Amino acid sequence: MNTLKKIGLTALGTSLVAGSAFAGEITASGDAGYTYSNEEVGVRTDEGYGFNHDITFTGSGELDNGFTVSTTMILVESSALSSSNVALGMGGLGTITIGNGLAGVGGAFDDVTPRAYEENHDGMKTSTAIDNLGALSDGNQVMYSSPSFDLGGGSVSFMLGYTPEAGDAATGEGGVSAQSSSYGSSTTAGVNVSFAGLTAGAFGEEVKNDRGKAAAGVEEQNAMSATWYANYSFGPVSIGYQTGGLDYGKNTAAEAATAAKTVAAAGGFFEFEKMSIAFNVNENLSISWGELDETYDAQSNVKGGTEIADVEMSSTSIQFAYTMGSMSIKGYQTDTDNPGWDSNAKSDEVTELAVNFAF
């Protein structure tokens, strides 16, 4: 009798699990193509051919209450996973997303001015401040995206993010992020407003310092990054402006103007300013011009208290994109002065042509 009861309960449990499942589907899409790249540094020229392909797997389904659950995985050239996430869509309540490779809330604001092909820093062969907006909050962030709300003939939406342990390392199923010796939790927020051809927005990130006082007794600061932008479209023309900066709150020795620097290790403040214009020649062809200026300020509160000269790294990028159905031909030429915020560095010019096929 006990055996019969166990069989009956097992069958009932199985039916309940099956009944709670929801209808869903999994799809695959991607793109593939070839690239040619040429880089000139001083009198040296490097060039080569390459290939690219991305395969995106997407799964989605709907719950009984109308909420949706979706997941996305992207595989790139090295067969590595570049992005993976799970999103809960709550209709008019917004969306909650957890994953890796998303660049967090900051990823929606890192260089958003108009362009035909790539962001300036993709052709600069060096890390940039504008590309690192919100980077310390990327690894294990829970992100909320609001729906779009009507506002006096326009619309507004916002995004919020929280990371218990700041960093860029991804966490998997049941995983936890390792405690950082430098940073604690982080919070991020961004807002976008659109009205009559004008789109504007702002983003901010604050990361708590967990390092206490530096060896010299100087109190370390919280890390931060922030930006605001404005884009305006009229007919086939779009123009944009963006400015902002970041400071990782580090108290390091002053770095000479003639030395290469990185956003991750430098102790100063990075400030950037971007302007661009894009023109849709017709429904198939678009061209753009963009200029990015980034200034490194060592500040006077570094160890030793010595102020050094600011260094400006600037780049200009001319781009085009032509599409023919599922095929596209795109290219850019990006010139960079003082790469790595090193006033002694040779100018860098990168040219890329890409042929791509979507499927």
N, C-alpha and C positions, 0 to 999 in steps of 0.2 A: 504493500500500500504506500509506504514511504517512497519507494522507487517510482511508482506511478505519479505521486505528487511532484517529485523532482522533475520528471519528464514534462509534466504539464506546466510547471513554472518556467522551465527552460524554454518551452515552445512559446509561452506567453511573452517572456522577455524578448525573444527573438522577433516576434511580431511587432512589439512596441518599438524596437529599434528600427525595424524596416519601415514602420509607419511614420517615423519622425524624419526620414530622409526627404530631400527635396529635389525636384527635377533641375538638372543643370546640364551644361555642355562645356566641352573643351575644344578650343580652336588653336590653330597654329598659323603664323604668318611670319614673314621675314623679308630680308633684302640681301643682295649680294652684288659685288662689283669689283672693279680694279681701280688702283690709284697710282699716280706718278707724282713724286715729290722731289724738289730740288732746293737745297739749302746753301746759301752763300754766307760765309763768315770771314770777313776780311778778304784775303785772296784765295781762301780755300773754298772749294765747291764739292758738296756731297749730293748724290742723287740716287734714286732707286725706285723700283716698282714694288707694288704691294697688292694685297687683296683685302676685302672686308666682307663679313657676313654676320648678320644678326638673325637669330631665330627666336621668336616670341611665342610662348605658350600661355594661353589665357583660359581660365576656367571661371564659370559664373553660375549662380543659381539664385532662386528667389524663395524666401521663407513665407510661411502662411500669413504673417502680419504685413507682408509687402516689403520688408527689408531685403536687401540683396547681399550676397557674399561673393567676392571675386578674388582671384589670385593670379599673379603674373610672374613668369620666369623668363629671363632673357639670357641666351647663350651667345657668346661672341667668338671671334676668330680662334682663340686658344682653347675653345671648348669649355671655357670657364664660365661660371655663373656671374653675370655682371649686375643683375638686379633680381630681387625676389621679394614679394610682399603679399599680404592678405589685407583686404579692405572690406569693411562693413558699411554698406550704404543704408542710411536710415531715412531716405526720402527727404522730406522737408526739414529734417533735423541735422542733415549733414552727413559726413563720412569720417570714419575712424580708420586709420591705416597704420600698420606696423610692418616693418620689413627692412631690407638693406639695399644699398645701391640706389637709394631714392634721392640722396642729397638733402633730405629733410625739408623743412619749410624754406631754408635758405636757398635750396635748389631752384625754387620758383622765382627767385629774385637776382640770381647771379648773372648779370649781363642780359638785360631784357630789352635793349634798344633794337630797332629794326635792322635786319641783315638779310642778305640773299642766301648765305650758305652757313658758315660756321661763326662762332664767337671769336673775337680777336685773339684771345689767349690760346685757342687751339692751334694757331700758327706761330706762336711765340717761342716755343721750345723752352719755356721757363714757367715756373709757378707764378701766379698773379694773385693780388689781393681780392679782386672782384670775383675770381673763381673760387675763393675760399670762404665766401660768406656762409656762415652757419655750419662750416665743416666740422667744428668740434662737437656738434650735436647730431651728426649724421648716423652714427653707429647703431644705437638701440633706442631710437626715438619713437614715441607714440605721437601720432600727428592727427589733428582734427581739421577738417576743411568744411567750412560752412557752405550752405547753398547761396545762390546769388539773390540779393534782395533789391527790390525796386526802390529808387531814391530820387524823387523829383524829376522823373524822366530819364534818369540814368540807373546804374546798378552798382552795388557794393558787395564784396565778399571778403572773408578773412580766414586766416589759417593760424593755428596754435600748435606748439610742440613742447614736449617735456622729455628730458633724458635724465635718468637717475644717475648714470655715470658717464660723463662726457668723454667723447672719443670717436674714432672713425671705425672701430672694429665692430663687425656684425655679430649678432647673436642668433643662434638657431633655436630649434624646438626645445623648450625647457631650459634654455641657456641663460646665463647671467653674464653681465659685462664685468671684466676684471677691474678692481679698484685702481683708479689712477693715482699716481704719486703727485700729480700736478693739479688735477681738476676734480670738482665734485659734480653736482647736478647742473643742468642747464635749462633755460627756458627760451623759447623763440616765439615770435609773433609777426604776422605780416597782413597787410590789407591792400586791396585793389579797388579802385573806383573808376567807372567808365561813364562818359557822358558826351554825346554828340561828336564822336571822332577822337575825343581825348581820353587816354587811359593813364592813370597815375597810381602810384603805390609807394609803400614804405615797409621796411623790414628791420627788426632788431633782435639781437641775441645777447644774452648775458650768461656767462659760465662762472660758477663760483670757484674761487681759488682755494686749493687745499694745501698750499705749500707753506703757509705761515710767513715767517720773515726770512729774507735772504741772508746769506752769510755776513753781508755787510750791515745787517740790522735794518735794512730798508724794507718796509712792508710791501709785499707783493699785492698786485691789484687783480680784480676780477677780469677775466677775458671778455671781450665784446666785439661785435661786428654790427654794422648798421648801414642802411642805404635808403635812398628815395629816388624815384624816377618819374618821368613824364614823357609819354609818346603821343603824337598827334598825326592823324591820317586825313588827307584831303585828296579825293580822287585816287590816282595811282601812286601818290607820293606819301611816304611816312617818314617823319623825323622824330628823333628821340634824344633825351639827355638823362644821364644818371650820375650820381655822385655818392660817395660814402667812404667808409674806412673800417679798419679792424686793428685790434691791439690784443695780443695774447697774454698781456699782463706779466710778461717775464722781466726779470731784473738781471740783464746780462751786461757784460763789458761792452763799451762803445765799439761799434764796427766802423772801420774806416770807409770813406766814400769810395775808395778804390778797391774794396773787397766785395766779392759776390755774397748775396744774402738770400735767405729763404724765409717765407712767411712762417713756417713752423718753428724755426730756431731763433730768429732775430728778436731782439728785445724792444724794438722801437714801435712807432705807430705808422701804419700804412694808409695812405689816403689816395683815392682814385676818382677820376672824372672821365666820363665816356660820352661822346657825341657821335651820332650816325644818321645817315639818310639812305632810304631805299626807294627804288623806283620800279614799278611794274610796267615794263615796256609794252607787254601784251599779256595774254593769259598764260603764255608759256615761258616768257623770258623776264627775269628780274635782275637788277644790278644794285650794288650798294657800296657805300664808303663809310668807314668808321675810324675814329681816332680815340685811343685809350691812353691816358696819362696817369701814371702811378708814382707817388712820391713817398720815399722812405725818410722818416724823421726819427733819428736816434733818441731824441729828447734829452733832457738834462738830468733825469732822475736815474740814469743807468749807473752801474758801479763805477766809481771814480768821479762821477759828476761832471764829466767833460762833454760839452756840446760839440757835435761835429756837423759838418755841412750836410744839408739835405741832398738826396740824390733822386733824380727823376728818370724813370724808365717810361719811354713813350713808344707807341706802335701805331701804324697806319695800315689799314687793311682794305683792299679793293676786291670785290667779289662779284660773281655772277652765278646764275642757276637757270638751266634750260630743261624743261620737261617735255617728254613725248609719250603720253600714256603712262605705262609702268616704267619707262626708262628715263633717266635723268643724267645730265652732264653738268657738273658743277666745278668751280674752281676759285682760288683766292691767291693773292700775293700780299704777304704781310711783312712789313719792314719794322724792325725794332732797334731803337737806340738805347744804350746802357742796359742791356739785358742783365737780369739779376741784380738790378740797382747797383751796378758796378760802373763807375765813371771811366774806368780804364778798359772796359770790355769792348770788343769789336762789334760793330753793327751786324745785325742778323737779318737776312732776307730769306723768307720761305715761300715757295710757290708750289701749289698742289692742284692737280687735276684729277677728278674722280668721275667714273662712269658707273652708275648703279642701276640695278633692276629690282623692282619690288614684286613680291609674289605672295 
